[in-house]
Amino acid sequence: MADASTVSLSIACLAAMLALGCGSAGAGSVDDLYRAQTIVTGQGEESRRLGFAECLEQVLVKVSGDPRLLDDPGVAALAGQADAFVAEFHYRDRMAGIPVHDEQGTRDRPYDLTVSFHPAKIDAALRSLGREPWRASRPRLVVLLGVRLGTTYVLASDGDRGRDQREALTAAAERFGMPMALPDQAALSAAGLSYQKLAAADPSDPAAIARTMGGDLPLIGSMLWSEEALGWIAAWRLATPGKTYRWQIRGVSFDDAFRHAMAGAAQILSGHGQPG
């Protein structure tokens, strides 16, 4: 068994990361919390109605910080009248520049539908569900993620390895309104941070560690591909002052694993308790 001194994340080690750089993705402005995006087929009324419902569910979760709302029957009822909450919306053709085929009409083309909702109406809807808007300043998470896929590596904000995962993690952070940062490769190399060391790390002062990297709290994770589980197995740790939370998921895509991570972090930090 390795000595504890060789596997712990030290403040000095992570200070090197701050000096060398840390890529980040912010949650944007408060207005962004009331905005969501989904993919729809065509611009017809039925497709738009379904898109509004999906975006409303996203926004209710993002503004409250409570992903458990997705299982609340009251949310389904509100989604059925989502258009009443919409302030504005617009489409982006995902096939822009590609001509429409003879057998294809614009109703069959995929679009990004972005929907902005009235903040006051969303806040009122949350209160009707027994929730409150999460108005506190949202801490920036420093994500330290070890990945095993044949080989092992720590996900960085740059480089070719893990590019799709990096994009998926950023999208998940934006979906749940969580500011997020990743260390870059130079910082990881200087710190000597490996998959093995990260898996065994037990930071004693999480806030101090995260501050050395320009964040507030470290979200530590491990992901490995499992043929047996038919997908990724992911485990997450979020150390807050006074308590460390742990949650996991298995047999999922890495997109789902990252959404699970950010949903869990939002649930904890918004005061809604232990993630499932």
GIMO-V243787 format. One record per residue. N is the residue number from 0. RES is the residue in one letter. PHI is phi in whole degrees, -180 to 180 (none if undefined). OMEGA is omega in radians with two decimals (NA if undefined). NEAR is the number of other ideal C-beta (glycine too) atoms within 12 Angstrom. Layout:
BEGIN
n->N res->RES phi->PHI omega->OMEGA near->NEAR
n->N res->RES phi->PHI omega->OMEGA near->NEAR
END
This chain:
BEGIN
n->0 res->M phi->none omega->-3.11 near->7
n->1 res->A phi->-71 omega->3.08 near->13
n->2 res->D phi->-65 omega->-3.08 near->9
n->3 res->A phi->-59 omega->-3.11 near->14
n->4 res->S phi->-67 omega->-3.11 near->13
n->5 res->T phi->-90 omega->-3.09 near->17
n->6 res->V phi->-116 omega->-3.14 near->23
n->7 res->S phi->-85 omega->3.07 near->24
n->8 res->L phi->-89 omega->-3.11 near->42
n->9 res->S phi->-92 omega->3.09 near->25
n->10 res->I phi->-61 omega->-3.11 near->23
n->11 res->A phi->-64 omega->-3.14 near->17
n->12 res->C phi->-62 omega->-3.10 near->32
n->13 res->L phi->-78 omega->3.05 near->39
n->14 res->A phi->-62 omega->3.09 near->23
n->15 res->A phi->-63 omega->3.12 near->25
n->16 res->M phi->-65 omega->-3.14 near->40
n->17 res->L phi->-62 omega->-3.12 near->28
n->18 res->A phi->-65 omega->-3.04 near->19
n->19 res->L phi->-96 omega->3.04 near->26
n->20 res->G phi->127 omega->-3.13 near->24
n->21 res->C phi->-151 omega->3.11 near->36
n->22 res->G phi->-73 omega->-3.05 near->32
n->23 res->S phi->-143 omega->3.01 near->28
n->24 res->A phi->-138 omega->-3.13 near->32
n->25 res->G phi->-89 omega->3.10 near->23
n->26 res->A phi->-84 omega->3.13 near->34
n->27 res->G phi->83 omega->-3.11 near->21
n->28 res->S phi->-81 omega->3.09 near->14
n->29 res->V phi->-60 omega->3.13 near->21
n->30 res->D phi->-58 omega->-3.13 near->20
n->31 res->D phi->-63 omega->3.13 near->28
n->32 res->L phi->-65 omega->-3.11 near->36
n->33 res->Y phi->-100 omega->-3.12 near->34
n->34 res->R phi->-127 omega->3.12 near->34
n->35 res->A phi->-145 omega->-3.10 near->38
n->36 res->Q phi->-137 omega->3.04 near->27
n->37 res->T phi->-146 omega->3.11 near->31
n->38 res->I phi->-100 omega->3.11 near->22
n->39 res->V phi->-126 omega->3.08 near->33
n->40 res->T phi->-106 omega->-3.11 near->25
n->41 res->G phi->74 omega->-3.11 near->26
n->42 res->Q phi->-117 omega->3.13 near->24
n->43 res->G phi->-71 omega->-3.06 near->19
n->44 res->E phi->-61 omega->-3.11 near->13
n->45 res->E phi->-65 omega->3.11 near->14
n->46 res->S phi->-64 omega->3.13 near->25
n->47 res->R phi->-65 omega->3.13 near->27
n->48 res->R phi->-60 omega->3.11 near->26
n->49 res->L phi->-66 omega->3.11 near->24
n->50 res->G phi->-66 omega->3.09 near->35
n->51 res->F phi->-59 omega->-3.12 near->35
n->52 res->A phi->-62 omega->3.13 near->32
n->53 res->E phi->-62 omega->-3.12 near->28
n->54 res->C phi->-68 omega->3.10 near->39
n->55 res->L phi->-63 omega->3.11 near->44
n->56 res->E phi->-60 omega->3.11 near->37
n->57 res->Q phi->-59 omega->-3.06 near->40
n->58 res->V phi->-70 omega->3.09 near->45
n->59 res->L phi->-59 omega->3.10 near->46
n->60 res->V phi->-69 omega->-3.07 near->40
n->61 res->K phi->-65 omega->-3.10 near->45
n->62 res->V phi->-72 omega->-3.13 near->43
n->63 res->S phi->-83 omega->-3.03 near->39
n->64 res->G phi->79 omega->-3.06 near->37
n->65 res->D phi->-117 omega->-3.13 near->35
n->66 res->P phi->-68 omega->3.11 near->38
n->67 res->R phi->-66 omega->3.10 near->25
n->68 res->L phi->-59 omega->-3.11 near->36
n->69 res->L phi->-63 omega->3.11 near->27
n->70 res->D phi->-98 omega->-3.11 near->14
n->71 res->D phi->-87 omega->3.13 near->23
n->72 res->P phi->-60 omega->3.10 near->12
n->73 res->G phi->-65 omega->3.11 near->23
n->74 res->V phi->-68 omega->3.10 near->32
n->75 res->A phi->-61 omega->3.11 near->19
n->76 res->A phi->-66 omega->3.10 near->18
n->77 res->L phi->-65 omega->-3.13 near->31
n->78 res->A phi->-62 omega->3.12 near->31
n->79 res->G phi->-68 omega->3.09 near->18
n->80 res->Q phi->-125 omega->-3.03 near->18
n->81 res->A phi->-60 omega->-3.10 near->35
n->82 res->D phi->-61 omega->-3.14 near->24
n->83 res->A phi->-70 omega->-3.11 near->20
n->84 res->F phi->-101 omega->-3.00 near->35
n->85 res->V phi->-79 omega->3.03 near->28
n->86 res->A phi->-91 omega->3.10 near->24
n->87 res->E phi->-163 omega->3.10 near->18
n->88 res->F phi->-153 omega->3.04 near->29
n->89 res->H phi->-152 omega->-3.12 near->20
n->90 res->Y phi->-110 omega->2.93 near->27
n->91 res->R phi->-131 omega->-3.12 near->18
n->92 res->D phi->-70 omega->-3.13 near->22
n->93 res->R phi->-73 omega->3.11 near->19
n->94 res->M phi->-115 omega->-3.13 near->20
n->95 res->A phi->-56 omega->-3.12 near->14
n->96 res->G phi->93 omega->3.10 near->8
n->97 res->I phi->-99 omega->-3.08 near->12
n->98 res->P phi->-60 omega->3.05 near->11
n->99 res->V phi->-72 omega->3.13 near->16
n->100 res->H phi->-74 omega->-3.12 near->11
n->101 res->D phi->-56 omega->-3.08 near->7
n->102 res->E phi->-89 omega->-3.07 near->6
n->103 res->Q phi->-118 omega->3.01 near->15
n->104 res->G phi->-98 omega->3.13 near->13
n->105 res->T phi->-64 omega->3.12 near->20
n->106 res->R phi->-67 omega->-3.11 near->17
n->107 res->D phi->-98 omega->-3.09 near->20
n->108 res->R phi->-85 omega->3.10 near->26
n->109 res->P phi->-82 omega->3.13 near->23
n->110 res->Y phi->-132 omega->2.89 near->28
n->111 res->D phi->-84 omega->3.08 near->23
n->112 res->L phi->-104 omega->3.11 near->36
n->113 res->T phi->-106 omega->-3.05 near->29
n->114 res->V phi->-125 omega->3.02 near->35
n->115 res->S phi->-108 omega->-3.09 near->26
n->116 res->F phi->-110 omega->3.08 near->38
n->117 res->H phi->-70 omega->-3.12 near->23
n->118 res->P phi->-55 omega->-3.10 near->24
n->119 res->A phi->-63 omega->-3.14 near->15
n->120 res->K phi->-70 omega->3.10 near->26
n->121 res->I phi->-66 omega->3.13 near->42
n->122 res->D phi->-60 omega->3.13 near->25
n->123 res->A phi->-66 omega->3.11 near->20
n->124 res->A phi->-63 omega->3.12 near->35
n->125 res->L phi->-62 omega->3.13 near->35
n->126 res->R phi->-66 omega->3.08 near->17
n->127 res->S phi->-67 omega->3.11 near->20
n->128 res->L phi->-97 omega->3.14 near->29
n->129 res->G phi->81 omega->3.11 near->16
n->130 res->R phi->-119 omega->3.07 near->30
n->131 res->E phi->-125 omega->3.01 near->22
n->132 res->P phi->-61 omega->3.10 near->29
n->133 res->W phi->-85 omega->-3.02 near->33
n->134 res->R phi->-91 omega->-3.13 near->17
n->135 res->A phi->-64 omega->3.07 near->15
n->136 res->S phi->-60 omega->-3.06 near->13
n->137 res->R phi->-86 omega->-3.12 near->33
n->138 res->P phi->-67 omega->3.07 near->34
n->139 res->R phi->-84 omega->3.12 near->30
n->140 res->L phi->-87 omega->2.97 near->49
n->141 res->V phi->-97 omega->-3.05 near->44
n->142 res->V phi->-90 omega->3.08 near->47
n->143 res->L phi->-115 omega->-2.96 near->49
n->144 res->L phi->-124 omega->3.03 near->45
n->145 res->G phi->-92 omega->-3.08 near->35
n->146 res->V phi->-123 omega->3.04 near->35
n->147 res->R phi->-120 omega->3.08 near->26
n->148 res->L phi->-144 omega->-2.97 near->23
n->149 res->G phi->76 omega->3.02 near->11
n->150 res->T phi->-96 omega->3.12 near->14
n->151 res->T phi->-126 omega->3.08 near->23
n->152 res->Y phi->-162 omega->3.03 near->28
n->153 res->V phi->-107 omega->-3.08 near->40
n->154 res->L phi->-63 omega->-3.12 near->46
n->155 res->A phi->-118 omega->-3.13 near->35
n->156 res->S phi->-80 omega->-3.11 near->35
n->157 res->D phi->-141 omega->3.14 near->21
n->158 res->G phi->88 omega->-3.09 near->21
n->159 res->D phi->-79 omega->-3.06 near->11
n->160 res->R phi->-73 omega->3.11 near->20
n->161 res->G phi->81 omega->-3.08 near->33
n->162 res->R phi->-60 omega->3.14 near->17
n->163 res->D phi->-64 omega->3.11 near->18
n->164 res->Q phi->-66 omega->3.12 near->35
n->165 res->R phi->-60 omega->3.13 near->35
n->166 res->E phi->-65 omega->3.14 near->20
n->167 res->A phi->-67 omega->3.12 near->33
n->168 res->L phi->-65 omega->3.10 near->44
n->169 res->T phi->-62 omega->3.12 near->33
n->170 res->A phi->-63 omega->3.13 near->25
n->171 res->A phi->-65 omega->3.12 near->40
n->172 res->A phi->-62 omega->3.13 near->38
n->173 res->E phi->-67 omega->-3.13 near->30
n->174 res->R phi->-60 omega->-3.10 near->38
n->175 res->F phi->-103 omega->3.07 near->46
n->176 res->G phi->66 omega->-3.10 near->45
n->177 res->M phi->-109 omega->3.00 near->47
n->178 res->P phi->-60 omega->-2.99 near->34
n->179 res->M phi->-149 omega->3.08 near->47
n->180 res->A phi->-137 omega->3.03 near->41
n->181 res->L phi->-122 omega->3.02 near->41
n->182 res->P phi->-71 omega->3.09 near->44
n->183 res->D phi->-89 omega->-3.05 near->30
n->184 res->Q phi->-63 omega->-3.14 near->26
n->185 res->A phi->-61 omega->3.14 near->21
n->186 res->A phi->-67 omega->3.13 near->33
n->187 res->L phi->-63 omega->3.14 near->37
n->188 res->S phi->-65 omega->-3.13 near->21
n->189 res->A phi->-64 omega->-3.13 near->21
n->190 res->A phi->-82 omega->-3.09 near->34
n->191 res->G phi->64 omega->-3.06 near->20
n->192 res->L phi->-89 omega->-3.11 near->40
n->193 res->S phi->-114 omega->3.07 near->26
n->194 res->Y phi->-57 omega->-3.08 near->27
n->195 res->Q phi->-66 omega->-3.13 near->19
n->196 res->K phi->-66 omega->-3.12 near->30
n->197 res->L phi->-66 omega->-3.12 near->37
n->198 res->A phi->-62 omega->-3.09 near->27
n->199 res->A phi->-99 omega->-3.04 near->23
n->200 res->A phi->-67 omega->3.11 near->35
n->201 res->D phi->-140 omega->-3.05 near->22
n->202 res->P phi->-62 omega->-3.10 near->34
n->203 res->S phi->-86 omega->-3.13 near->17
n->204 res->D phi->-133 omega->-3.01 near->21
n->205 res->P phi->-61 omega->-3.12 near->34
n->206 res->A phi->-64 omega->3.14 near->24
n->207 res->A phi->-65 omega->3.12 near->24
n->208 res->I phi->-61 omega->-3.11 near->36
n->209 res->A phi->-64 omega->-3.13 near->37
n->210 res->R phi->-64 omega->3.12 near->24
n->211 res->T phi->-65 omega->-3.13 near->32
n->212 res->M phi->-108 omega->3.10 near->43
n->213 res->G phi->80 omega->3.14 near->32
n->214 res->G phi->-125 omega->-3.11 near->35
n->215 res->D phi->-117 omega->-3.11 near->31
n->216 res->L phi->-141 omega->3.08 near->37
n->217 res->P phi->-88 omega->2.97 near->45
n->218 res->L phi->-104 omega->-3.06 near->52
n->219 res->I phi->-102 omega->-3.09 near->41
n->220 res->G phi->-140 omega->2.99 near->44
n->221 res->S phi->-135 omega->3.11 near->37
n->222 res->M phi->-135 omega->3.06 near->43
n->223 res->L phi->-137 omega->3.13 near->29
n->224 res->W phi->-84 omega->-3.10 near->25
n->225 res->S phi->-127 omega->3.04 near->18
n->226 res->E phi->-64 omega->-3.13 near->12
n->227 res->E phi->-63 omega->-3.14 near->11
n->228 res->A phi->-83 omega->-3.11 near->18
n->229 res->L phi->58 omega->3.12 near->12
n->230 res->G phi->163 omega->-3.12 near->22
n->231 res->W phi->-86 omega->2.96 near->34
n->232 res->I phi->-109 omega->-3.07 near->28
n->233 res->A phi->-127 omega->3.09 near->42
n->234 res->A phi->-128 omega->-3.05 near->28
n->235 res->W phi->-129 omega->3.06 near->38
n->236 res->R phi->-134 omega->3.06 near->36
n->237 res->L phi->-126 omega->-3.12 near->38
n->238 res->A phi->-94 omega->3.06 near->33
n->239 res->T phi->-105 omega->3.12 near->27
n->240 res->P phi->-57 omega->3.08 near->17
n->241 res->G phi->97 omega->-3.11 near->9
n->242 res->K phi->-158 omega->3.03 near->15
n->243 res->T phi->-112 omega->3.13 near->22
n->244 res->Y phi->-101 omega->3.11 near->28
n->245 res->R phi->-133 omega->3.05 near->25
n->246 res->W phi->-152 omega->-3.06 near->28
n->247 res->Q phi->-152 omega->3.11 near->24
n->248 res->I phi->-151 omega->-3.12 near->30
n->249 res->R phi->-143 omega->3.07 near->22
n->250 res->G phi->71 omega->-3.08 near->20
n->251 res->V phi->-130 omega->3.00 near->23
n->252 res->S phi->-73 omega->3.12 near->23
n->253 res->F phi->-71 omega->3.04 near->33
n->254 res->D phi->-60 omega->3.13 near->25
n->255 res->D phi->-67 omega->3.12 near->24
n->256 res->A phi->-63 omega->3.14 near->37
n->257 res->F phi->-72 omega->3.06 near->43
n->258 res->R phi->-63 omega->3.09 near->34
n->259 res->H phi->-63 omega->3.12 near->37
n->260 res->A phi->-64 omega->-3.07 near->48
n->261 res->M phi->-73 omega->3.07 near->44
n->262 res->A phi->-63 omega->3.13 near->38
n->263 res->G phi->-64 omega->3.13 near->38
n->264 res->A phi->-63 omega->3.12 near->47
n->265 res->A phi->-62 omega->-3.13 near->44
n->266 res->Q phi->-61 omega->3.14 near->33
n->267 res->I phi->-66 omega->-2.97 near->36
n->268 res->L phi->-75 omega->3.08 near->36
n->269 res->S phi->-85 omega->3.09 near->36
n->270 res->G phi->89 omega->-3.10 near->17
n->271 res->H phi->-103 omega->2.93 near->25
n->272 res->G phi->89 omega->-3.04 near->19
n->273 res->Q phi->-68 omega->3.06 near->18
n->274 res->P phi->-68 omega->3.10 near->31
n->275 res->G phi->-84 omega->NA near->19
END
